[in-house]
Amino acid sequence: MLLKKILPCALLFLTLVLGGGLLDQYIASRHFPDSSPNSPEDSYILRAYFAEHESDGFPPYQPREYVRIIR
C-alpha cells in the first residue's frame, strides 16, 4: 500500500526536476547565447577603492559618489 504512494510521488518529483533542468538549459541558451561583450562600448570598468590620491589617472570618489561608469 505504501509503495503505491511512494512510487508515483517519486516519479512525479523526478519528472519535475528533470523537466525544470531541461527548461532552464533551453531558456539560458536562447536568452544568453554568449556571455562575452560584443564591442568595447558594451564593457564597463567598475572600481571600488579608498585611495587618497589618483594612481591610475582617475580621481578618488567624491562624497556620495558610489558608482562611476567610465566609457
OpenMM code with the backbone's topology and positions (N, CA, C; nanometers):
from openmm import Vec3, app, unit

residues = "MET LEU LEU LYS LYS ILE LEU PRO CYS ALA LEU LEU PHE LEU THR LEU VAL LEU GLY GLY GLY LEU LEU ASP GLN TYR ILE ALA SER ARG HIS PHE PRO ASP SER SER PRO ASN SER PRO GLU ASP SER TYR ILE LEU ARG ALA TYR PHE ALA GLU HIS GLU SER ASP GLY PHE PRO PRO TYR GLN PRO ARG GLU TYR VAL ARG ILE ILE ARG".split()
positions = [
    Vec3(0.0821, -0.1191, 0.0000),
    Vec3(0.0000, 0.0000, 0.0000),
    Vec3(0.0870, 0.1261, 0.0000),
    Vec3(0.1913, 0.1256, 0.0846),
    Vec3(0.2798, 0.2408, 0.0917),
    Vec3(0.3599, 0.2573, -0.0372),
    Vec3(0.3953, 0.1459, -0.1004),
    Vec3(0.4692, 0.1502, -0.2261),
    Vec3(0.3854, 0.2145, -0.3371),
    Vec3(0.2551, 0.1964, -0.3334),
    Vec3(0.1664, 0.2577, -0.4326),
    Vec3(0.1671, 0.4103, -0.4205),
    Vec3(0.1978, 0.4627, -0.3036),
    Vec3(0.2030, 0.6079, -0.2839),
    Vec3(0.3429, 0.6628, -0.3113),
    Vec3(0.4451, 0.5882, -0.2713),
    Vec3(0.5817, 0.6369, -0.2845),
    Vec3(0.6264, 0.6400, -0.4298),
    Vec3(0.5972, 0.5368, -0.5040),
    Vec3(0.6436, 0.5269, -0.6418),
    Vec3(0.5890, 0.6393, -0.7306),
    Vec3(0.4592, 0.6676, -0.7323),
    Vec3(0.4124, 0.7791, -0.8164),
    Vec3(0.4668, 0.9143, -0.7710),
    Vec3(0.4802, 0.9329, -0.6412),
    Vec3(0.5351, 1.0601, -0.5919),
    Vec3(0.6806, 1.0767, -0.6336),
    Vec3(0.7578, 0.9707, -0.6237),
    Vec3(0.8976, 0.9767, -0.6635),
    Vec3(0.9106, 1.0015, -0.8138),
    Vec3(0.8289, 0.9353, -0.8937),
    Vec3(0.8330, 0.9563, -1.0384),
    Vec3(0.7904, 1.0981, -1.0754),
    Vec3(0.6886, 1.1481, -1.0098),
    Vec3(0.6450, 1.2854, -1.0350),
    Vec3(0.7544, 1.3850, -0.9964),
    Vec3(0.8179, 1.3635, -0.8825),
    Vec3(0.9258, 1.4513, -0.8379),
    Vec3(1.0416, 1.4508, -0.9375),
    Vec3(1.0859, 1.3327, -0.9801),
    Vec3(1.1960, 1.3244, -1.0753),
    Vec3(1.1596, 1.3863, -1.2102),
    Vec3(1.0358, 1.3678, -1.2524),
    Vec3(0.9908, 1.4284, -1.3778),
    Vec3(0.9949, 1.5805, -1.3695),
    Vec3(0.9496, 1.6351, -1.2585),
    Vec3(0.9510, 1.7799, -1.2427),
    Vec3(1.0933, 1.8347, -1.2339),
    Vec3(1.1810, 1.7668, -1.1626),
    Vec3(1.3193, 1.8140, -1.1504),
    Vec3(1.3906, 1.8063, -1.2851),
    Vec3(1.3779, 1.6965, -1.3553),
    Vec3(1.4423, 1.6841, -1.4862),
    Vec3(1.3823, 1.7816, -1.5881),
    Vec3(1.2521, 1.7972, -1.5858),
    Vec3(1.1880, 1.8934, -1.6761),
    Vec3(1.2329, 2.0354, -1.6473),
    Vec3(1.2462, 2.0700, -1.5208),
    Vec3(1.2944, 2.2029, -1.4849),
    Vec3(1.4375, 2.2255, -1.5295),
    Vec3(1.5220, 2.1239, -1.5166),
    Vec3(1.6601, 2.1364, -1.5626),
    Vec3(1.6691, 2.1540, -1.7126),
    Vec3(1.5913, 2.0775, -1.7869),
    Vec3(1.5910, 2.0911, -1.9326),
    Vec3(1.5362, 2.2267, -1.9765),
    Vec3(1.4327, 2.2722, -1.9109),
    Vec3(1.3759, 2.4033, -1.9435),
    Vec3(1.4740, 2.5149, -1.9106),
    Vec3(1.5478, 2.5024, -1.8014),
    Vec3(1.6475, 2.6023, -1.7647),
    Vec3(1.7580, 2.6102, -1.8693),
    Vec3(1.8054, 2.4953, -1.9162),
    Vec3(1.9072, 2.4951, -2.0211),
    Vec3(1.8550, 2.5575, -2.1497),
    Vec3(1.7317, 2.5278, -2.1848),
    Vec3(1.6716, 2.5817, -2.3071),
    Vec3(1.6596, 2.7336, -2.2987),
    Vec3(1.6103, 2.7832, -2.1856),
    Vec3(1.5930, 2.9276, -2.1694),
    Vec3(1.7282, 2.9974, -2.1656),
    Vec3(1.8248, 2.9401, -2.0961),
    Vec3(1.9571, 3.0013, -2.0878),
    Vec3(2.0247, 3.0073, -2.2248),
    Vec3(2.0075, 2.9065, -2.3065),
    Vec3(2.0704, 2.9069, -2.4384),
    Vec3(2.0028, 3.0055, -2.5326),
    Vec3(1.8752, 3.0313, -2.5135),
    Vec3(1.8049, 3.1264, -2.6006),
    Vec3(1.8281, 3.2701, -2.5590),
    Vec3(1.8276, 3.2980, -2.4286),
    Vec3(1.8363, 3.4364, -2.3821),
    Vec3(1.9789, 3.4837, -2.3585),
    Vec3(2.0717, 3.3926, -2.3321),
    Vec3(2.2101, 3.4293, -2.3073),
    Vec3(2.3012, 3.3447, -2.3955),
    Vec3(2.3019, 3.3689, -2.5267),
    Vec3(2.3800, 3.2832, -2.6149),
    Vec3(2.5308, 3.2971, -2.5956),
    Vec3(2.5780, 3.4182, -2.5624),
    Vec3(2.7215, 3.4398, -2.5452),
    Vec3(2.7398, 3.5384, -2.4312),
    Vec3(2.8256, 3.5052, -2.3374),
    Vec3(2.8422, 3.5919, -2.2214),
    Vec3(2.9479, 3.6991, -2.2421),
    Vec3(3.0256, 3.6942, -2.3521),
    Vec3(3.1287, 3.7950, -2.3755),
    Vec3(3.0663, 3.9189, -2.4390),
    Vec3(3.1205, 4.0374, -2.4085),
    Vec3(3.0651, 4.1598, -2.4684),
    Vec3(3.0922, 4.1653, -2.6186),
    Vec3(3.0005, 4.2273, -2.6910),
    Vec3(3.0104, 4.2317, -2.8367),
    Vec3(3.1083, 4.3380, -2.8848),
    Vec3(3.1173, 4.4491, -2.8131),
    Vec3(3.2041, 4.5569, -2.8552),
    Vec3(3.2640, 4.6238, -2.7315),
    Vec3(3.3676, 4.7042, -2.7504),
    Vec3(3.4267, 4.7715, -2.6341),
    Vec3(3.3293, 4.8662, -2.5640),
    Vec3(3.2302, 4.9167, -2.6350),
    Vec3(3.1333, 5.0062, -2.5728),
    Vec3(3.0422, 4.9331, -2.4746),
    Vec3(3.0280, 4.8009, -2.4921),
    Vec3(2.9403, 4.7241, -2.4053),
    Vec3(3.0047, 4.6876, -2.2718),
    Vec3(3.1353, 4.6989, -2.2620),
    Vec3(3.2021, 4.6623, -2.1370),
    Vec3(3.2242, 4.7873, -2.0520),
    Vec3(3.2185, 4.7705, -1.9227),
    Vec3(3.2337, 4.8806, -1.8289),
    Vec3(3.3478, 4.8512, -1.7331),
    Vec3(3.4071, 4.9569, -1.6800),
    Vec3(3.5096, 4.9434, -1.5775),
    Vec3(3.4452, 4.9799, -1.4450),
    Vec3(3.4425, 4.8861, -1.3526),
    Vec3(3.3879, 4.9125, -1.2205),
    Vec3(3.5026, 4.9123, -1.1215),
    Vec3(3.5150, 5.0201, -1.0444),
    Vec3(3.6240, 5.0308, -0.9489),
    Vec3(3.5683, 5.0702, -0.8125),
    Vec3(3.6244, 5.0117, -0.7113),
    Vec3(3.5927, 5.0487, -0.5743),
    Vec3(3.7235, 5.0505, -0.4978),
    Vec3(3.7659, 5.1680, -0.4589),
    Vec3(3.8914, 5.1774, -0.3860),
    Vec3(3.8858, 5.2963, -0.2913),
    Vec3(3.9778, 5.2995, -0.2001),
    Vec3(3.9836, 5.4038, -0.0997),
    Vec3(4.1171, 5.4779, -0.1080),
    Vec3(4.1629, 5.5030, -0.2271),
    Vec3(4.2910, 5.5702, -0.2445),
    Vec3(4.2765, 5.7188, -0.2129),
    Vec3(4.3793, 5.7729, -0.1526),
    Vec3(4.3794, 5.9157, -0.1204),
    Vec3(4.4220, 5.9996, -0.2402),
    Vec3(4.4982, 5.9411, -0.3276),
    Vec3(4.5436, 6.0131, -0.4464),
    Vec3(4.5164, 5.9270, -0.5689),
    Vec3(4.5199, 5.9922, -0.6824),
    Vec3(4.4944, 5.9184, -0.8051),
    Vec3(4.6232, 5.8512, -0.8510),
    Vec3(4.6194, 5.7198, -0.8599),
    Vec3(4.7388, 5.6461, -0.9013),
    Vec3(4.7288, 5.6000, -1.0461),
    Vec3(4.6085, 5.5878, -1.0987),
    Vec3(4.5927, 5.5386, -1.2354),
    Vec3(4.5204, 5.6389, -1.3251),
    Vec3(4.5233, 5.7664, -1.2881),
    Vec3(4.4620, 5.8684, -1.3721),
    Vec3(4.3195, 5.9024, -1.3362),
    Vec3(4.2576, 5.8284, -1.2445),
    Vec3(4.1207, 5.8554, -1.2038),
    Vec3(4.1213, 5.9136, -1.0629),
    Vec3(4.0530, 6.0251, -1.0428),
    Vec3(4.0486, 6.0815, -0.9069),
    Vec3(3.9676, 5.9922, -0.8141),
    Vec3(3.9922, 6.0004, -0.6847),
    Vec3(3.9136, 5.9192, -0.5909),
    Vec3(3.7672, 5.9612, -0.5916),
    Vec3(3.6823, 5.8752, -0.5403),
    Vec3(3.5396, 5.9043, -0.5368),
    Vec3(3.5108, 6.0247, -0.4480),
    Vec3(3.4162, 6.1040, -0.4926),
    Vec3(3.3699, 6.2175, -0.4140),
    Vec3(3.2666, 6.1683, -0.3127),
    Vec3(3.2307, 6.2518, -0.2140),
    Vec3(3.1254, 6.2098, -0.1200),
    Vec3(2.9951, 6.1797, -0.1943),
    Vec3(2.9310, 6.0697, -0.1577),
    Vec3(2.8051, 6.0223, -0.2163),
    Vec3(2.8176, 5.9820, -0.3624),
    Vec3(2.9357, 5.9620, -0.4111),
    Vec3(2.9562, 5.9102, -0.5460),
    Vec3(2.9922, 5.7629, -0.5300),
    Vec3(2.8947, 5.6781, -0.5406),
    Vec3(2.9119, 5.5367, -0.5112),
    Vec3(2.9538, 5.4559, -0.6329),
    Vec3(2.9114, 5.4999, -0.7501),
    Vec3(2.9404, 5.4267, -0.8731),
    Vec3(2.9858, 5.5278, -0.9765),
    Vec3(3.0924, 5.4951, -1.0490),
    Vec3(3.1400, 5.5795, -1.1562),
    Vec3(3.1547, 5.4911, -1.2795),
    Vec3(3.0853, 5.5266, -1.3864),
    Vec3(3.0916, 5.4495, -1.5101),
    Vec3(3.1845, 5.5246, -1.6051),
    Vec3(3.2909, 5.4573, -1.6476),
    Vec3(3.3892, 5.5155, -1.7368),
    Vec3(3.3780, 5.4434, -1.8699),
    Vec3(3.3499, 5.5150, -1.9736),
    Vec3(3.3378, 5.4554, -2.1071),
    Vec3(3.4528, 5.4948, -2.1936),
] * unit.nanometer
topology = app.Topology()
chain = topology.addChain("A")
for resn in residues:
    res = topology.addResidue(resn, chain)
    for name in ("N", "CA", "C"):
        topology.addAtom(name, app.Element.getBySymbol(name[0]), res)
